[in-house]
Each structure stands twice: as C-alpha cells, then as structure tokens.
Amino acid sequence: MSGTALEKVRSEALNLPEAERAELAYNLVASLDGPPDSDVEQAWDAEIMRRLSEIESGTAKLIDRKEFRRRMRARMNRS
C-alpha cells in the first residue's frame, strides 16, 4: 500500500464513530496474531476446572481484593 493510500485509509478510519474505530482496531490487531492454537480452549477449560477444584477442596490459597491490589501495584512498580 502506498503512503498516500495508507494516509487515506487512516484518515477515513479516524473519522468513524468511536465504536466502529474500536471494532476496526480489534480486527486489525487480531489479524496480526498467528493462527489460533486448536488446543488452547481445551487447555483453559482444564485449568479453570483445576483451579475450581482447588478452591472447593480448600487447598487453594485465596487472597482478598486489598492484598491483590497491593501485589499488582508492587509488580507494576518493578517494571
């Protein structure tokens, strides 16, 4: 695509309503990803079930929202 064509597309995209720009942005970013991993959904389902099982059996170590925020802020400050 030439620079002029790209600038035209960019200009038209920026004039779209916010919801349409968001949808376009999502589609563009998704198009950069590689092909989907066919096993990913099954792997996430298994992980979710494993975590639920740990919670139900009482072996999971749960934290409250306050502690979660503290840990996340600490991680972000390390970056």
Phi and psi in radians as a Rosetta constraint file:
Dihedral C 1 N 2 CA 2 C 2 CIRCULARHARMONIC -1.281 0.35
Dihedral N 2 CA 2 C 2 N 3 CIRCULARHARMONIC 2.822 0.35
Dihedral C 2 N 3 CA 3 C 3 CIRCULARHARMONIC -1.016 0.35
Dihedral N 3 CA 3 C 3 N 4 CIRCULARHARMONIC -0.653 0.35
Dihedral C 3 N 4 CA 4 C 4 CIRCULARHARMONIC -1.170 0.35
Dihedral N 4 CA 4 C 4 N 5 CIRCULARHARMONIC -0.768 0.35
Dihedral C 4 N 5 CA 5 C 5 CIRCULARHARMONIC -1.123 0.35
Dihedral N 5 CA 5 C 5 N 6 CIRCULARHARMONIC -0.730 0.35
Dihedral C 5 N 6 CA 6 C 6 CIRCULARHARMONIC -1.097 0.35
Dihedral N 6 CA 6 C 6 N 7 CIRCULARHARMONIC -0.751 0.35
Dihedral C 6 N 7 CA 7 C 7 CIRCULARHARMONIC -1.104 0.35
Dihedral N 7 CA 7 C 7 N 8 CIRCULARHARMONIC -0.642 0.35
Dihedral C 7 N 8 CA 8 C 8 CIRCULARHARMONIC -1.142 0.35
Dihedral N 8 CA 8 C 8 N 9 CIRCULARHARMONIC -0.803 0.35
Dihedral C 8 N 9 CA 9 C 9 CIRCULARHARMONIC -1.088 0.35
Dihedral N 9 CA 9 C 9 N 10 CIRCULARHARMONIC -0.794 0.35
Dihedral C 9 N 10 CA 10 C 10 CIRCULARHARMONIC -1.028 0.35
Dihedral N 10 CA 10 C 10 N 11 CIRCULARHARMONIC -0.801 0.35
Dihedral C 10 N 11 CA 11 C 11 CIRCULARHARMONIC -1.090 0.35
Dihedral N 11 CA 11 C 11 N 12 CIRCULARHARMONIC -0.774 0.35
Dihedral C 11 N 12 CA 12 C 12 CIRCULARHARMONIC -1.140 0.35
Dihedral N 12 CA 12 C 12 N 13 CIRCULARHARMONIC -0.697 0.35
Dihedral C 12 N 13 CA 13 C 13 CIRCULARHARMONIC -1.126 0.35
Dihedral N 13 CA 13 C 13 N 14 CIRCULARHARMONIC -0.702 0.35
Dihedral C 13 N 14 CA 14 C 14 CIRCULARHARMONIC -1.211 0.35
Dihedral N 14 CA 14 C 14 N 15 CIRCULARHARMONIC -0.287 0.35
Dihedral C 14 N 15 CA 15 C 15 CIRCULARHARMONIC -1.589 0.35
Dihedral N 15 CA 15 C 15 N 16 CIRCULARHARMONIC -0.042 0.35
Dihedral C 15 N 16 CA 16 C 16 CIRCULARHARMONIC -1.260 0.35
Dihedral N 16 CA 16 C 16 N 17 CIRCULARHARMONIC 2.723 0.35
Dihedral C 16 N 17 CA 17 C 17 CIRCULARHARMONIC -1.065 0.35
Dihedral N 17 CA 17 C 17 N 18 CIRCULARHARMONIC 2.732 0.35
Dihedral C 17 N 18 CA 18 C 18 CIRCULARHARMONIC -0.927 0.35
Dihedral N 18 CA 18 C 18 N 19 CIRCULARHARMONIC -0.793 0.35
Dihedral C 18 N 19 CA 19 C 19 CIRCULARHARMONIC -1.095 0.35
Dihedral N 19 CA 19 C 19 N 20 CIRCULARHARMONIC -0.682 0.35
Dihedral C 19 N 20 CA 20 C 20 CIRCULARHARMONIC -1.248 0.35
Dihedral N 20 CA 20 C 20 N 21 CIRCULARHARMONIC -0.631 0.35
Dihedral C 20 N 21 CA 21 C 21 CIRCULARHARMONIC -1.114 0.35
Dihedral N 21 CA 21 C 21 N 22 CIRCULARHARMONIC -0.715 0.35
Dihedral C 21 N 22 CA 22 C 22 CIRCULARHARMONIC -1.104 0.35
Dihedral N 22 CA 22 C 22 N 23 CIRCULARHARMONIC -0.757 0.35
Dihedral C 22 N 23 CA 23 C 23 CIRCULARHARMONIC -1.116 0.35
Dihedral N 23 CA 23 C 23 N 24 CIRCULARHARMONIC -0.754 0.35
Dihedral C 23 N 24 CA 24 C 24 CIRCULARHARMONIC -1.094 0.35
Dihedral N 24 CA 24 C 24 N 25 CIRCULARHARMONIC -0.775 0.35
Dihedral C 24 N 25 CA 25 C 25 CIRCULARHARMONIC -1.057 0.35
Dihedral N 25 CA 25 C 25 N 26 CIRCULARHARMONIC -0.766 0.35
Dihedral C 25 N 26 CA 26 C 26 CIRCULARHARMONIC -1.040 0.35
Dihedral N 26 CA 26 C 26 N 27 CIRCULARHARMONIC -0.826 0.35
Dihedral C 26 N 27 CA 27 C 27 CIRCULARHARMONIC -1.106 0.35
Dihedral N 27 CA 27 C 27 N 28 CIRCULARHARMONIC -0.683 0.35
Dihedral C 27 N 28 CA 28 C 28 CIRCULARHARMONIC -1.154 0.35
Dihedral N 28 CA 28 C 28 N 29 CIRCULARHARMONIC -0.788 0.35
Dihedral C 28 N 29 CA 29 C 29 CIRCULARHARMONIC -1.127 0.35
Dihedral N 29 CA 29 C 29 N 30 CIRCULARHARMONIC -0.751 0.35
Dihedral C 29 N 30 CA 30 C 30 CIRCULARHARMONIC -1.069 0.35
Dihedral N 30 CA 30 C 30 N 31 CIRCULARHARMONIC -0.564 0.35
Dihedral C 30 N 31 CA 31 C 31 CIRCULARHARMONIC -1.212 0.35
Dihedral N 31 CA 31 C 31 N 32 CIRCULARHARMONIC -0.294 0.35
Dihedral C 31 N 32 CA 32 C 32 CIRCULARHARMONIC -1.475 0.35
Dihedral N 32 CA 32 C 32 N 33 CIRCULARHARMONIC -0.338 0.35
Dihedral C 32 N 33 CA 33 C 33 CIRCULARHARMONIC -1.223 0.35
Dihedral N 33 CA 33 C 33 N 34 CIRCULARHARMONIC 2.681 0.35
Dihedral C 33 N 34 CA 34 C 34 CIRCULARHARMONIC -1.270 0.35
Dihedral N 34 CA 34 C 34 N 35 CIRCULARHARMONIC -3.090 0.35
Dihedral C 34 N 35 CA 35 C 35 CIRCULARHARMONIC -1.090 0.35
Dihedral N 35 CA 35 C 35 N 36 CIRCULARHARMONIC 2.544 0.35
Dihedral C 35 N 36 CA 36 C 36 CIRCULARHARMONIC -1.131 0.35
Dihedral N 36 CA 36 C 36 N 37 CIRCULARHARMONIC 2.518 0.35
Dihedral C 36 N 37 CA 37 C 37 CIRCULARHARMONIC -1.372 0.35
Dihedral N 37 CA 37 C 37 N 38 CIRCULARHARMONIC 2.068 0.35
Dihedral C 37 N 38 CA 38 C 38 CIRCULARHARMONIC -1.142 0.35
Dihedral N 38 CA 38 C 38 N 39 CIRCULARHARMONIC -0.363 0.35
Dihedral C 38 N 39 CA 39 C 39 CIRCULARHARMONIC -1.648 0.35
Dihedral N 39 CA 39 C 39 N 40 CIRCULARHARMONIC -0.074 0.35
Dihedral C 39 N 40 CA 40 C 40 CIRCULARHARMONIC -1.116 0.35
Dihedral N 40 CA 40 C 40 N 41 CIRCULARHARMONIC -0.788 0.35
Dihedral C 40 N 41 CA 41 C 41 CIRCULARHARMONIC -1.095 0.35
Dihedral N 41 CA 41 C 41 N 42 CIRCULARHARMONIC -0.751 0.35
Dihedral C 41 N 42 CA 42 C 42 CIRCULARHARMONIC -1.132 0.35
Dihedral N 42 CA 42 C 42 N 43 CIRCULARHARMONIC -0.691 0.35
Dihedral C 42 N 43 CA 43 C 43 CIRCULARHARMONIC -1.141 0.35
Dihedral N 43 CA 43 C 43 N 44 CIRCULARHARMONIC -0.736 0.35
Dihedral C 43 N 44 CA 44 C 44 CIRCULARHARMONIC -1.141 0.35
Dihedral N 44 CA 44 C 44 N 45 CIRCULARHARMONIC -0.711 0.35
Dihedral C 44 N 45 CA 45 C 45 CIRCULARHARMONIC -1.032 0.35
Dihedral N 45 CA 45 C 45 N 46 CIRCULARHARMONIC -0.754 0.35
Dihedral C 45 N 46 CA 46 C 46 CIRCULARHARMONIC -1.131 0.35
Dihedral N 46 CA 46 C 46 N 47 CIRCULARHARMONIC -0.713 0.35
Dihedral C 46 N 47 CA 47 C 47 CIRCULARHARMONIC -1.143 0.35
Dihedral N 47 CA 47 C 47 N 48 CIRCULARHARMONIC -0.725 0.35
Dihedral C 47 N 48 CA 48 C 48 CIRCULARHARMONIC -1.089 0.35
Dihedral N 48 CA 48 C 48 N 49 CIRCULARHARMONIC -0.786 0.35
Dihedral C 48 N 49 CA 49 C 49 CIRCULARHARMONIC -1.122 0.35
Dihedral N 49 CA 49 C 49 N 50 CIRCULARHARMONIC -0.663 0.35
Dihedral C 49 N 50 CA 50 C 50 CIRCULARHARMONIC -1.094 0.35
Dihedral N 50 CA 50 C 50 N 51 CIRCULARHARMONIC -0.789 0.35
Dihedral C 50 N 51 CA 51 C 51 CIRCULARHARMONIC -1.162 0.35
Dihedral N 51 CA 51 C 51 N 52 CIRCULARHARMONIC -0.716 0.35
Dihedral C 51 N 52 CA 52 C 52 CIRCULARHARMONIC -1.075 0.35
Dihedral N 52 CA 52 C 52 N 53 CIRCULARHARMONIC -0.712 0.35
Dihedral C 52 N 53 CA 53 C 53 CIRCULARHARMONIC -1.081 0.35
Dihedral N 53 CA 53 C 53 N 54 CIRCULARHARMONIC -0.724 0.35
Dihedral C 53 N 54 CA 54 C 54 CIRCULARHARMONIC -1.119 0.35
Dihedral N 54 CA 54 C 54 N 55 CIRCULARHARMONIC -0.692 0.35
Dihedral C 54 N 55 CA 55 C 55 CIRCULARHARMONIC -1.138 0.35
Dihedral N 55 CA 55 C 55 N 56 CIRCULARHARMONIC -0.835 0.35
Dihedral C 55 N 56 CA 56 C 56 CIRCULARHARMONIC -1.136 0.35
Dihedral N 56 CA 56 C 56 N 57 CIRCULARHARMONIC -0.590 0.35
Dihedral C 56 N 57 CA 57 C 57 CIRCULARHARMONIC -1.454 0.35
Dihedral N 57 CA 57 C 57 N 58 CIRCULARHARMONIC -0.186 0.35
Dihedral C 57 N 58 CA 58 C 58 CIRCULARHARMONIC 1.480 0.35
Dihedral N 58 CA 58 C 58 N 59 CIRCULARHARMONIC 0.149 0.35
Dihedral C 58 N 59 CA 59 C 59 CIRCULARHARMONIC -1.566 0.35
Dihedral N 59 CA 59 C 59 N 60 CIRCULARHARMONIC -0.205 0.35
Dihedral C 59 N 60 CA 60 C 60 CIRCULARHARMONIC -1.381 0.35
Dihedral N 60 CA 60 C 60 N 61 CIRCULARHARMONIC 2.468 0.35
Dihedral C 60 N 61 CA 61 C 61 CIRCULARHARMONIC -1.677 0.35
Dihedral N 61 CA 61 C 61 N 62 CIRCULARHARMONIC 1.871 0.35
Dihedral C 61 N 62 CA 62 C 62 CIRCULARHARMONIC -1.632 0.35
Dihedral N 62 CA 62 C 62 N 63 CIRCULARHARMONIC 2.604 0.35
Dihedral C 62 N 63 CA 63 C 63 CIRCULARHARMONIC -2.202 0.35
Dihedral N 63 CA 63 C 63 N 64 CIRCULARHARMONIC 2.723 0.35
Dihedral C 63 N 64 CA 64 C 64 CIRCULARHARMONIC -1.479 0.35
Dihedral N 64 CA 64 C 64 N 65 CIRCULARHARMONIC 2.994 0.35
Dihedral C 64 N 65 CA 65 C 65 CIRCULARHARMONIC -1.030 0.35
Dihedral N 65 CA 65 C 65 N 66 CIRCULARHARMONIC -0.701 0.35
Dihedral C 65 N 66 CA 66 C 66 CIRCULARHARMONIC -1.064 0.35
Dihedral N 66 CA 66 C 66 N 67 CIRCULARHARMONIC -0.799 0.35
Dihedral C 66 N 67 CA 67 C 67 CIRCULARHARMONIC -1.165 0.35
Dihedral N 67 CA 67 C 67 N 68 CIRCULARHARMONIC -0.691 0.35
Dihedral C 67 N 68 CA 68 C 68 CIRCULARHARMONIC -1.031 0.35
Dihedral N 68 CA 68 C 68 N 69 CIRCULARHARMONIC -0.836 0.35
Dihedral C 68 N 69 CA 69 C 69 CIRCULARHARMONIC -1.058 0.35
Dihedral N 69 CA 69 C 69 N 70 CIRCULARHARMONIC -0.738 0.35
Dihedral C 69 N 70 CA 70 C 70 CIRCULARHARMONIC -1.044 0.35
Dihedral N 70 CA 70 C 70 N 71 CIRCULARHARMONIC -0.798 0.35
Dihedral C 70 N 71 CA 71 C 71 CIRCULARHARMONIC -1.137 0.35
Dihedral N 71 CA 71 C 71 N 72 CIRCULARHARMONIC -0.717 0.35
Dihedral C 71 N 72 CA 72 C 72 CIRCULARHARMONIC -1.159 0.35
Dihedral N 72 CA 72 C 72 N 73 CIRCULARHARMONIC -0.724 0.35
Dihedral C 72 N 73 CA 73 C 73 CIRCULARHARMONIC -1.103 0.35
Dihedral N 73 CA 73 C 73 N 74 CIRCULARHARMONIC -0.716 0.35
Dihedral C 73 N 74 CA 74 C 74 CIRCULARHARMONIC -1.093 0.35
Dihedral N 74 CA 74 C 74 N 75 CIRCULARHARMONIC -0.732 0.35
Dihedral C 74 N 75 CA 75 C 75 CIRCULARHARMONIC -1.108 0.35
Dihedral N 75 CA 75 C 75 N 76 CIRCULARHARMONIC -0.753 0.35
Dihedral C 75 N 76 CA 76 C 76 CIRCULARHARMONIC -1.172 0.35
Dihedral N 76 CA 76 C 76 N 77 CIRCULARHARMONIC -0.571 0.35
Dihedral C 76 N 77 CA 77 C 77 CIRCULARHARMONIC -1.287 0.35
Dihedral N 77 CA 77 C 77 N 78 CIRCULARHARMONIC -0.352 0.35
Dihedral C 77 N 78 CA 78 C 78 CIRCULARHARMONIC -1.316 0.35
Dihedral N 78 CA 78 C 78 N 79 CIRCULARHARMONIC -0.416 0.35
